[in-house]
Amino acid sequence: MNILVINCGSSSIKAAVINAHNGSSVLTMKVERIHDKALITINGTSVDCPDSGHEAVLNFALPLIKKHLGDQKLSGVGHRVVHGGDKFDMPVLIDAEVENVIKNVSVLAPLHNPVNLLGITVAQKVFADLPHVAVFDTSFHQTMPRRAVTYALPKHLREKHSIRRYGFHGTSHEYVANLAAKHLKADLKTLRIITCHLGNGSSIAAVEYGRSVETSMGMTPLEGLVMGTRSGDVDPGALIHLANEEEMSVYELNQMLNKKSGLTGLSGVGNDMRDIIEKSSDGDDDCRLALQVFTHRLRKYIGAYSAVMGGVDAIVFTGGIGENSSVVRHRSTQRLDYLGAVINEDKNHDVKLSAENPVQEFGMNHSRVKLMAVKTNEQFAIAQETLRIIEEKNKVNTTPTIPIAVSGRHIHLTQEAVDALFGKGYELTVKAPLSQPKQFACNEQVTIVGPKNKIERVRILGPTRPKNQLEISRTDEFFIGIDAPVRASGKVENSPGIKLIGPVGEYQMKEGVICAWRHIHMTPEDADLFGVQDKDIVDVEVTNGLRPLTFGNVLVRVSPKYALEMHIDTDEANAAELPRYSEGVLNKTDGSAKLITKKNKN
């Protein structure tokens, strides 16, 4: 299944025809010098374009692709779109509404979205009989919590101008995180991975149990790490000072930060890390400083993201620098022994990635945290996601609706905790059965005591479990003064603990306070009917709400012990104004929270 992938950038255009099943390349095209005597290279053969500018070049170049393909058929066209704002957390089939949204969020990416949209417009004319899919750089990071995306600026300005952190390089971060998990023979949803995409544009992401929870780029690609020509993090006060002292216009400030800073500004020799490392070895002090600042900033972010996730299982390096520079990998990972990440210098020096060998570890055998170099392939990732959308676009959901239940705060306890709170050998008593087989609400209740406040009469759910787990809402979290992570039930590692008070004693939970990830319980038979598997991520469209509403990033949990039901917490139910008896229909997604089919109720 061949997919044409188009990446229409501000100064160059890249395209390739990719087999979406195995990643092999049928055709590659690159256009350089778009604005002056554009040069088009297709499969190694170059041709001059008679005109310049994006529209003229696209109208000349895309028909050449069609001509070169001859009788080879395409299944669709996938477009890289840099910014999806907060409108898209998934790849989507392109229609007039999608194009309009891309246009409207262009103010957030003025150098990229307009030309991305132009590429879509021309490609739809040249390949009018094919479905076109937009894959957004920002979509993977839409799972970041509100605390991670919000700038400390006045609320009315944030809302008026859509000022928040969005993140970029999402396609790459997601792709290499999945490859790393596959290499480790582990489910991505059981891992905490830090992915470092290092190239002319660089960013780092914290991928916790399959979801992006932090990333270094913000509202624009300017925030975060030092990059080829971008400054990365700078004190805004320093920029105000520069603007005043140098009488710089907004345009000049923007040009300096995006085009003349980063490795280029530090080194004085350009943005190529290979040149900087070579001159550093020759004693160039500016180049040495550039290398030091680049790797120091990266190591600082690695430490920060380890703290955000409460630990890390793997640190992944990708992109042109991350895959190829043993020096950068060395300098970035040294002194991470405290995390359990111990570099093997010989393995690091010998890293050579290829399509056949896209993952290599370079840590010591006893390194608890896996150090890995992973070859990214954004074109393949876009082709895969495009094909998924296309294959599923006409499927209709004829399966039943899913009942939606509101889950109030509650606690699951071990027998050890029950003994401490109610007396040795105490057995929980049944107040009422729950919808899930063999589970029940107990007559027994406890008081939870947080750093700020306490909540009395928290219901215990039985029977006892192997781990203590307190599930609370965001409102509860702020009231009692605890920072509770969003987790799937049972994933209590590195979550906060809390003090419990019962009728006869107290008990200190060491961990287990979470905000439950919205989820659906279903049997294996239900899973077959819906076409999903355990730990899939889905969207659920509410069918009887007061207004159109879809819950995204819903975790599927499959067990013969379950009954079909979706659980959300009280905060979400109140905000959504759900009726007492609510139902939803399934929109299937893959394990990376990316939509691959939107199904409609029959």
C-alpha positions as CSV (number, residue, x, y, z in Angstrom):
1,M,0.0,0.0,0.0
2,N,1.9,3.0,-1.3
3,I,1.4,6.4,0.4
4,L,2.7,9.7,-1.0
5,V,4.0,11.7,2.0
6,I,4.5,15.4,1.5
7,N,6.4,17.7,3.9
8,C,6.1,21.2,2.6
9,G,8.4,23.4,4.6
10,S,9.2,27.1,4.6
11,S,12.4,26.8,2.6
12,S,12.3,23.3,1.1
13,I,9.8,20.6,0.1
14,K,10.3,16.9,0.7
15,A,8.2,14.1,-0.6
16,A,8.4,10.3,-0.8
17,V,6.3,7.4,-1.8
18,I,6.4,4.9,1.1
19,N,5.2,1.4,1.4
20,A,3.1,1.8,4.6
21,H,3.6,-1.8,5.6
22,N,7.4,-2.2,5.5
23,G,8.7,1.4,5.1
24,S,10.5,0.9,1.8
25,S,10.8,3.9,-0.4
26,V,9.5,3.7,-4.0
27,L,10.3,7.3,-4.8
28,T,12.0,10.3,-3.1
29,M,11.8,14.0,-4.1
30,K,13.5,17.0,-2.6
31,V,13.1,20.7,-3.7
32,E,15.7,23.2,-2.6
33,R,16.0,27.0,-3.2
34,I,12.3,27.4,-3.5
35,H,12.5,31.1,-3.7
36,D,15.3,31.4,-6.2
37,K,16.0,29.0,-9.1
38,A,14.4,26.0,-7.4
39,L,16.1,22.7,-7.9
40,I,14.0,19.5,-7.9
41,T,15.7,16.1,-7.4
42,I,13.7,12.9,-7.9
43,N,15.3,9.6,-7.3
44,G,18.8,11.2,-7.8
45,T,17.9,13.0,-11.0
46,S,17.8,16.8,-10.8
47,V,15.8,19.3,-12.9
48,D,15.5,23.0,-12.7
49,C,12.1,24.5,-12.0
50,P,11.2,27.3,-14.4
51,D,9.5,29.4,-11.7
52,S,10.0,30.1,-8.0
53,G,7.8,30.3,-5.0
54,H,5.9,27.5,-3.3
55,E,2.8,27.5,-5.4
56,A,4.7,27.5,-8.7
57,V,7.1,24.9,-7.6
58,L,4.4,22.6,-6.2
59,N,2.4,22.8,-9.4
60,F,5.6,21.9,-11.4
61,A,6.9,19.2,-9.0
62,L,3.9,17.2,-8.0
63,P,2.9,16.2,-11.6
64,L,6.5,15.0,-12.0
65,I,5.9,12.5,-9.2
66,K,2.8,11.3,-10.9
67,K,4.8,10.9,-14.1
68,H,7.6,9.0,-12.4
69,L,5.2,6.6,-10.8
70,G,3.8,5.5,-14.1
71,D,1.5,2.5,-13.5
72,Q,2.3,2.2,-9.8
73,K,-0.8,3.0,-7.8
74,L,-1.1,5.2,-4.7
75,S,-3.5,4.5,-1.9
76,G,-3.5,8.0,-0.5
77,V,-1.5,11.2,0.4
78,G,-0.3,12.0,3.9
79,H,0.6,15.6,4.7
80,R,2.8,16.7,7.5
81,V,1.2,19.7,9.2
82,V,3.2,21.4,11.8
83,H,0.5,23.0,14.0
84,G,-2.9,21.6,14.8
85,G,-3.5,24.0,17.8
86,D,-5.7,22.4,20.4
87,K,-8.2,21.2,17.7
88,F,-6.5,18.0,16.6
89,D,-5.2,15.2,18.8
90,M,-5.2,12.8,16.0
91,P,-4.5,12.5,12.2
92,V,-7.6,13.3,10.2
93,L,-9.0,13.0,6.7
94,I,-8.8,16.4,5.1
95,D,-12.0,18.2,4.2
96,A,-13.0,21.8,3.9
97,E,-13.5,22.1,7.7
98,V,-10.1,20.7,8.5
99,E,-8.4,23.0,6.0
100,N,-10.2,26.0,7.6
101,V,-8.9,25.0,11.0
102,I,-5.4,24.6,9.7
103,K,-5.7,28.1,8.2
104,N,-7.1,29.6,11.4
105,V,-4.2,28.2,13.6
106,S,-1.6,29.5,11.1
107,V,-1.1,32.5,13.4
108,L,0.6,30.0,15.8
109,A,3.0,28.8,13.0
110,P,3.1,31.5,10.4
111,L,6.2,30.1,8.7
112,H,4.8,26.5,8.4
113,N,1.0,26.1,8.4
114,P,0.4,28.4,5.3
115,V,2.8,26.4,3.2
116,N,1.6,23.1,4.6
117,L,-1.9,24.2,3.5
118,L,-0.7,25.2,0.1
119,G,0.9,21.8,-0.3
120,I,-2.5,20.2,0.6
121,T,-4.3,22.5,-1.9
122,V,-2.1,21.7,-4.9
123,A,-1.8,18.0,-4.1
124,Q,-5.6,17.7,-4.0
125,K,-5.7,19.0,-7.5
126,V,-2.9,16.8,-8.8
127,F,-4.1,13.7,-7.0
128,A,-7.8,14.5,-6.9
129,D,-9.0,10.9,-6.9
130,L,-7.1,10.0,-3.6
131,P,-7.9,10.5,0.0
132,H,-5.7,13.1,1.8
133,V,-4.8,12.9,5.5
134,A,-3.2,15.5,7.7
135,V,-0.8,14.3,10.4
136,F,0.1,17.0,13.0
137,D,3.4,17.5,14.7
138,T,1.5,18.7,17.8
139,S,-1.1,15.9,18.1
140,F,1.0,13.4,20.2
141,H,1.5,16.1,22.9
142,Q,-2.3,16.8,23.3
143,T,-2.2,14.3,26.2
144,M,-0.1,16.6,28.3
145,P,-1.8,17.7,31.5
146,R,-3.0,21.2,32.0
147,R,-0.2,22.0,34.4
148,A,2.3,21.2,31.7
149,V,0.7,23.3,28.9
150,T,-0.2,26.4,30.8
151,Y,2.0,29.5,30.8
152,A,1.8,31.8,33.9
153,L,0.2,34.7,32.0
154,P,-3.1,36.5,32.5
155,K,-6.0,34.1,31.8
156,H,-7.9,36.5,29.4
157,L,-4.8,36.9,27.2
158,R,-4.1,33.1,27.2
159,E,-7.6,32.4,26.1
160,K,-7.9,35.2,23.6
161,H,-4.7,34.4,21.7
162,S,-4.6,30.6,22.3
163,I,-1.4,30.9,24.2
164,R,-0.3,27.6,25.7
165,R,2.4,25.0,25.1
166,Y,1.7,22.6,22.2
167,G,5.0,20.8,21.6
168,F,6.3,19.6,18.2
169,H,8.2,16.6,16.7
170,G,5.3,14.5,18.0
171,T,5.4,12.1,15.1
172,S,9.1,11.3,15.8
173,H,8.7,11.1,19.6
174,E,5.8,8.7,19.2
175,Y,7.5,6.6,16.6
176,V,10.8,6.1,18.4
177,A,9.1,5.4,21.8
178,N,7.1,2.6,20.1
179,L,10.3,1.2,18.5
180,A,12.1,1.3,21.9
181,A,9.3,-0.5,23.6
182,K,9.2,-3.1,20.8
183,H,13.0,-3.6,21.1
184,L,12.6,-4.0,24.9
185,K,9.8,-6.5,24.3
186,A,7.6,-4.5,26.6
187,D,4.2,-2.8,26.3
188,L,4.7,0.9,25.8
189,K,2.0,1.5,28.4
190,T,4.2,-0.1,31.1
191,L,7.2,2.2,30.4
192,R,8.5,5.7,31.2
193,I,10.6,6.8,28.3
194,I,12.5,10.1,27.7
195,T,12.9,10.7,23.9
196,C,15.5,13.1,22.7
197,H,15.0,14.3,19.1
198,L,18.2,16.1,18.3
199,G,18.8,17.8,15.0
200,N,18.7,21.3,13.6
201,G,15.5,21.5,15.5
202,S,15.7,19.7,18.8
203,S,13.1,18.7,21.5
204,I,12.8,16.2,24.3
205,A,9.6,14.5,25.5
206,A,8.5,12.6,28.6
207,V,6.4,9.6,27.5
208,E,4.8,8.1,30.5
209,Y,2.9,4.8,29.9
210,G,2.4,5.7,26.2
211,R,1.3,9.3,26.7
212,S,3.3,12.5,26.3
213,V,3.2,14.3,29.6
214,E,5.9,16.9,29.0
215,T,7.9,18.2,26.1
216,S,10.5,21.0,25.7
217,M,9.0,23.0,22.8
218,G,6.1,25.2,23.6
219,M,3.7,27.4,21.8
220,T,6.3,27.6,19.0
221,P,9.3,25.5,18.2
222,L,11.5,28.2,19.8
223,E,11.2,27.1,23.4
224,G,13.4,24.4,25.1
225,L,16.7,23.0,24.0
226,V,19.5,24.8,22.2
227,M,19.0,24.1,18.5
228,G,20.9,24.7,15.2
229,T,19.8,28.4,14.8
230,R,17.1,28.7,17.5
231,S,18.0,30.0,21.0
232,G,15.8,27.7,23.1
233,D,15.1,28.9,26.6
234,V,16.0,32.5,27.2
235,D,15.0,34.8,30.1
236,P,12.2,37.1,28.6
237,G,13.8,39.9,30.6
238,A,17.0,39.6,28.6
239,L,15.0,39.9,25.4
240,I,13.2,43.0,26.6
241,H,16.6,44.5,27.6
242,L,18.1,43.7,24.1
243,A,15.1,45.2,22.3
244,N,15.4,48.4,24.3
245,E,19.2,48.7,24.2
246,E,19.6,47.7,20.5
247,E,16.3,49.3,19.4
248,M,15.3,46.0,17.8
249,S,11.9,45.6,16.1
250,V,9.8,42.6,16.7
251,Y,10.8,41.3,13.3
252,E,14.5,41.7,14.1
253,L,14.1,40.0,17.5
254,N,12.3,37.1,15.8
255,Q,15.0,36.8,13.2
256,M,17.7,36.8,15.8
257,L,16.1,34.2,18.0
258,N,15.1,31.8,15.2
259,K,17.8,32.3,12.6
260,K,21.0,33.6,14.3
261,S,21.1,32.0,17.7
262,G,21.5,28.5,19.0
263,L,24.6,26.6,17.9
264,T,25.1,29.2,15.2
265,G,25.2,32.1,17.6
266,L,27.3,30.3,20.2
267,S,29.9,28.8,17.9
268,G,30.3,31.4,15.2
269,V,30.9,28.7,12.7
270,G,27.3,27.5,11.9
271,N,24.8,25.0,13.0
272,D,26.5,21.7,12.0
273,M,27.3,19.8,15.1
274,R,30.0,17.8,13.2
275,D,31.9,21.0,12.5
276,I,31.5,22.3,16.0
277,I,32.8,19.1,17.5
278,E,35.8,19.1,15.1
279,K,36.7,22.7,15.9
280,S,36.2,22.0,19.6
281,S,38.9,19.3,19.4
282,D,41.1,21.9,17.7
283,G,40.8,24.2,20.6
284,D,38.1,26.6,19.4
285,D,36.7,28.0,22.7
286,D,33.4,29.2,21.2
287,C,32.7,25.8,19.7
288,R,33.6,24.2,23.0
289,L,31.1,26.4,24.8
290,A,28.4,25.7,22.1
291,L,28.9,21.9,22.7
292,Q,28.8,22.4,26.5
293,V,25.7,24.5,26.5
294,F,23.9,22.1,24.1
295,T,24.6,19.0,26.2
296,H,24.2,20.7,29.6
297,R,20.7,21.9,28.6
298,L,19.8,18.4,27.4
299,R,21.1,16.7,30.5
300,K,19.1,19.2,32.6
301,Y,15.9,18.4,30.8
302,I,16.6,14.6,31.2
303,G,16.8,15.1,34.9
304,A,13.7,17.2,35.0
305,Y,11.6,14.8,33.1
306,S,12.8,11.9,35.2
307,A,11.4,13.9,38.2
308,V,8.1,14.6,36.3
309,M,7.5,10.9,35.7
310,G,8.9,9.7,39.1
311,G,11.6,7.7,37.3
312,V,12.6,6.6,33.9
313,D,13.0,3.2,32.2
314,A,14.7,4.2,29.0
315,I,16.4,7.3,27.5
316,V,16.2,7.4,23.7
317,F,18.4,9.5,21.3
318,T,17.2,10.1,17.8
319,G,17.4,12.7,15.0
320,G,20.5,13.6,13.0
321,I,22.6,14.5,16.1
322,G,21.1,11.9,18.4
323,E,21.6,9.0,16.1
324,N,25.0,9.9,14.8
325,S,27.0,11.9,17.5
326,S,28.6,9.6,20.1
327,V,30.1,12.8,21.6
328,V,26.7,14.3,22.3
329,R,25.3,11.1,23.7
330,H,28.4,10.8,25.9
331,R,28.3,14.3,27.3
332,S,24.5,14.2,27.8
333,T,24.4,10.9,29.7
334,Q,27.5,11.2,31.8
335,R,26.7,11.7,35.5
336,L,23.3,10.1,35.2
337,D,24.4,7.1,37.3
338,Y,22.1,8.4,40.1
339,L,19.2,7.6,37.9
340,G,20.5,4.1,37.2
341,A,21.7,5.1,33.7
342,V,25.3,4.0,33.1
343,I,26.9,4.5,29.7
344,N,29.1,1.9,28.0
345,E,31.6,4.0,26.1
346,D,32.6,1.3,23.7
347,K,29.0,0.5,22.7
348,N,28.2,4.3,22.4
349,H,31.2,4.7,20.0
350,D,30.1,1.8,17.9
351,V,26.5,2.8,17.4
352,K,25.6,2.6,13.7
353,L,22.0,2.7,12.9
354,S,20.3,1.5,9.7
355,A,16.9,0.6,8.3
356,E,17.7,-3.0,9.1
357,N,19.1,-2.2,12.6
358,P,17.2,0.8,13.8
359,V,17.7,0.4,17.5
360,Q,21.0,0.0,19.5
361,E,21.6,0.1,23.2
362,F,24.7,1.8,24.5
363,G,24.4,1.3,28.3
364,M,26.2,-1.0,30.6
365,N,24.6,-4.4,31.1
366,H,23.8,-3.5,34.7
367,S,22.3,-0.1,33.7
368,R,18.8,-0.1,35.1
369,V,17.8,2.7,32.7
370,K,18.3,1.6,29.1
371,L,20.3,4.0,27.0
372,M,19.3,3.7,23.4
373,A,19.9,5.2,20.0
374,V,16.9,4.8,17.7
375,K,16.6,5.7,14.0
376,T,13.5,7.8,13.5
377,N,11.5,7.7,10.3
378,E,8.8,10.3,10.3
379,Q,7.9,9.7,6.7
380,F,7.2,6.0,7.5
381,A,5.2,7.0,10.6
382,I,3.1,9.5,8.5
383,A,2.5,6.8,5.9
384,Q,1.4,4.3,8.5
385,E,-1.0,6.7,10.1
386,T,-2.4,7.8,6.7
387,L,-3.1,4.2,5.7
388,R,-4.8,3.5,9.0
389,I,-7.2,6.4,8.5
390,I,-7.9,5.4,4.9
391,E,-8.5,1.8,5.6
392,E,-11.0,2.6,8.4
393,K,-12.8,5.6,6.9
394,N,-15.8,3.7,5.6
395,K,-16.2,1.3,8.5
396,V,-19.4,1.7,10.5
397,N,-19.9,0.8,14.1
398,T,-22.8,-1.6,14.4
399,T,-21.9,-2.6,17.9
400,P,-24.0,-1.7,21.0
401,T,-23.7,1.6,22.9
402,I,-21.5,1.7,26.0
403,P,-23.1,2.7,29.3
404,I,-21.2,5.5,31.0
405,A,-20.9,5.5,34.8
406,V,-19.7,8.3,37.1
407,S,-17.1,7.0,39.5
408,G,-17.0,9.0,42.8
409,R,-14.0,9.1,45.1
410,H,-13.3,5.6,46.5
411,I,-10.6,3.5,47.9
412,H,-9.4,-0.1,47.5
413,L,-7.5,-1.6,50.4
414,T,-5.2,-4.5,51.2
415,Q,-6.1,-6.8,54.1
416,E,-3.1,-5.3,55.9
417,A,-4.7,-1.8,55.7
418,V,-8.2,-3.2,56.7
419,D,-6.6,-4.9,59.8
420,A,-4.9,-1.6,60.8
421,L,-8.1,0.5,60.4
422,F,-10.8,-1.9,61.6
423,G,-9.1,-4.5,63.6
424,K,-7.1,-7.7,63.1
425,G,-8.9,-10.2,60.8
426,Y,-11.7,-7.7,60.0
427,E,-13.8,-8.6,56.9
428,L,-15.4,-5.9,54.7
429,T,-19.2,-6.1,54.6
430,V,-21.4,-5.6,51.5
431,K,-23.5,-2.5,51.3
432,A,-24.5,-2.8,47.6
433,P,-23.2,-4.8,44.6
434,L,-21.4,-2.9,41.8
435,S,-21.8,-3.2,38.1
436,Q,-18.5,-5.1,37.8
437,P,-19.0,-8.8,38.8
438,K,-18.0,-9.8,42.3
439,Q,-17.2,-6.2,43.3
440,F,-19.2,-4.3,45.9
441,A,-19.5,-1.0,47.8
442,C,-18.7,-1.6,51.4
443,N,-20.5,-0.4,54.5
444,E,-17.1,0.7,55.8
445,Q,-15.7,4.1,55.2
446,V,-12.4,5.9,56.1
447,T,-11.1,9.4,56.5
448,I,-8.3,10.5,54.3
449,V,-5.9,13.1,55.6
450,G,-3.8,15.2,53.1
451,P,-1.2,17.9,53.7
452,K,-3.9,20.6,53.4
453,N,-7.3,19.1,54.4
454,K,-9.1,15.9,55.1
455,I,-12.1,14.2,53.5
456,E,-14.3,12.0,55.7
457,R,-16.5,9.1,54.8
458,V,-14.6,7.9,51.7
459,R,-16.3,4.6,50.6
460,I,-14.2,1.4,50.5
461,L,-14.8,-0.9,47.5
462,G,-14.4,-4.6,48.0
463,P,-13.1,-7.1,48.0
464,T,-9.6,-6.5,49.3
465,R,-6.8,-6.1,46.7
466,P,-3.0,-6.7,46.5
467,K,-2.4,-3.0,46.4
468,N,-3.9,0.1,48.2
469,Q,-5.4,2.6,45.7
470,L,-7.3,5.8,46.4
471,E,-9.0,7.3,43.3
472,I,-9.9,10.9,43.6
473,S,-11.0,13.8,41.3
474,R,-9.0,16.9,40.5
475,T,-11.2,18.9,42.8
476,D,-10.3,16.4,45.7
477,E,-6.7,16.7,44.7
478,F,-6.5,20.4,45.2
479,F,-8.7,20.3,48.3
480,I,-6.5,17.8,50.2
481,G,-3.2,19.2,48.7
482,I,-1.9,16.2,46.8
483,D,-0.4,16.1,43.3
484,A,-2.0,12.9,42.1
485,P,-1.0,11.5,38.6
486,V,-3.5,10.4,36.0
487,R,-3.0,6.6,36.0
488,A,-4.7,3.4,34.9
489,S,-6.0,1.4,37.9
490,G,-3.2,-0.7,39.4
491,K,-0.4,1.7,38.2
492,V,0.4,3.1,41.6
493,E,4.2,3.1,41.4
494,N,5.7,6.5,42.3
495,S,2.3,8.0,43.2
496,P,1.9,9.8,46.5
497,G,0.7,8.2,49.7
498,I,-1.8,9.4,52.2
499,K,-2.8,8.9,55.8
500,L,-6.0,7.0,56.5
501,I,-8.1,7.0,59.7
502,G,-10.5,4.2,60.6
503,P,-12.6,3.3,63.7
504,V,-9.8,1.5,65.5
505,G,-6.6,2.8,64.1
506,E,-4.6,4.7,61.5
507,Y,-2.7,3.5,58.4
508,Q,-0.1,5.3,56.2
509,M,-0.4,4.5,52.5
510,K,3.1,4.7,51.1
511,E,1.7,5.2,47.6
512,G,-1.5,4.7,45.7
513,V,-3.3,8.1,45.3
514,I,-4.2,8.6,41.7
515,C,-6.7,10.3,39.4
516,A,-8.1,7.4,37.4
517,W,-7.5,7.5,33.7
518,R,-11.0,7.4,32.1
519,H,-11.5,3.8,31.1
520,I,-13.9,1.2,29.7
521,H,-14.4,-2.3,31.2
522,M,-15.3,-5.0,28.8
523,T,-15.1,-8.8,28.3
524,P,-13.1,-10.5,25.6
525,E,-16.3,-11.0,23.7
526,D,-17.0,-7.3,23.9
527,A,-13.5,-6.5,22.7
528,D,-14.0,-8.8,19.7
529,L,-17.3,-7.1,18.9
530,F,-15.8,-3.6,19.1
531,G,-12.5,-4.6,17.4
532,V,-10.2,-3.5,20.2
533,Q,-7.7,-5.1,22.5
534,D,-6.7,-4.7,26.2
535,K,-4.9,-1.4,26.7
536,D,-6.0,0.2,23.4
537,I,-6.9,3.9,23.5
538,V,-10.3,4.9,22.1
539,D,-12.5,7.9,21.8
540,V,-16.1,7.6,23.0
541,E,-18.8,9.9,21.6
542,V,-21.7,10.5,24.0
543,T,-25.0,9.8,22.2
544,N,-27.5,11.4,24.6
545,G,-25.7,14.4,26.1
546,L,-26.9,17.9,26.3
547,R,-24.4,18.9,23.6
548,P,-22.0,17.2,21.1
549,L,-19.3,15.6,23.2
550,T,-16.5,13.1,22.8
551,F,-14.3,11.8,25.5
552,G,-10.7,11.2,24.2
553,N,-7.9,9.0,25.4
554,V,-10.1,6.4,27.0
555,L,-8.3,3.3,28.1
556,V,-9.8,-0.1,27.2
557,R,-9.5,-2.8,30.0
558,V,-10.4,-6.3,28.9
559,S,-11.0,-9.2,31.3
560,P,-13.6,-12.1,31.6
561,K,-14.3,-10.6,35.0
562,Y,-15.6,-7.3,33.7
563,A,-19.0,-6.0,32.5
564,L,-19.3,-3.5,29.7
565,E,-19.1,0.0,31.2
566,M,-17.2,3.3,30.9
567,H,-16.0,5.1,34.0
568,I,-15.4,8.8,34.4
569,D,-14.9,10.8,37.5
570,T,-17.3,13.3,39.0
571,D,-15.5,16.4,37.8
572,E,-15.7,15.2,34.2
573,A,-19.3,14.3,34.5
574,N,-20.2,17.6,36.0
575,A,-18.3,19.6,33.4
576,A,-19.9,17.6,30.6
577,E,-23.4,18.0,32.1
578,L,-24.0,14.3,31.5
579,P,-27.6,13.0,32.0
580,R,-28.0,10.4,34.7
581,Y,-28.1,7.5,32.3
582,S,-25.5,8.2,29.6
583,E,-24.3,6.1,26.7
584,G,-21.5,6.4,24.1
585,V,-20.3,4.9,20.9
586,L,-16.7,3.9,20.2
587,N,-14.3,5.7,18.0
588,K,-11.3,3.3,17.8
589,T,-7.7,4.5,18.2
590,D,-4.3,2.8,18.4
591,G,-2.2,2.4,21.5
592,S,-0.5,5.8,21.0
593,A,-3.7,7.9,21.3
594,K,-3.9,8.5,17.6
595,L,-7.2,8.2,15.8
596,I,-7.3,5.5,13.1
597,T,-11.0,5.3,12.5
598,K,-14.0,7.4,13.5
599,K,-17.1,5.2,13.6
600,N,-20.6,6.3,13.6
601,K,-23.5,4.8,15.4
602,N,-25.6,2.6,13.2
